[in-house]
Amino acid sequence: MGGVARRLGLSVSAASRMLAHLERAGWTVRVAWPCDRRTSRVAATDSGLRLWSRASETLDRELDHAFGTLRFDEKYAHVVARLCRAHEDPPAR
């Protein structure tokens, strides 16, 4: 839970509440870590991956639309910001 909290910039308790909500919705599951049963890994379910895909498509479409209305220097700043986040992977399966 600590790793999830750090990556999202949340407290551990907030991350735990958020993941519990995602689990109840059927979008994630916790999978026991094989080497240490006290540790678990969060993985997206098939339903969660479909949601991620639709949300990503919406975000891309909205950003593409926004780029069309920005001046060149503003476009450049947003592209750099997106490239800086490009290393982030979609949810684990």
Secondary structure as UniProt FT lines:
FT   HELIX           2..8
FT   HELIX           12..24
FT   TURN            25..26
FT   STRAND          28..33
FT   TURN            34..35
FT   STRAND          36..44
FT   HELIX           46..67
FT   TURN            68..69
FT   HELIX           72..85
FT   TURN            86..87
//
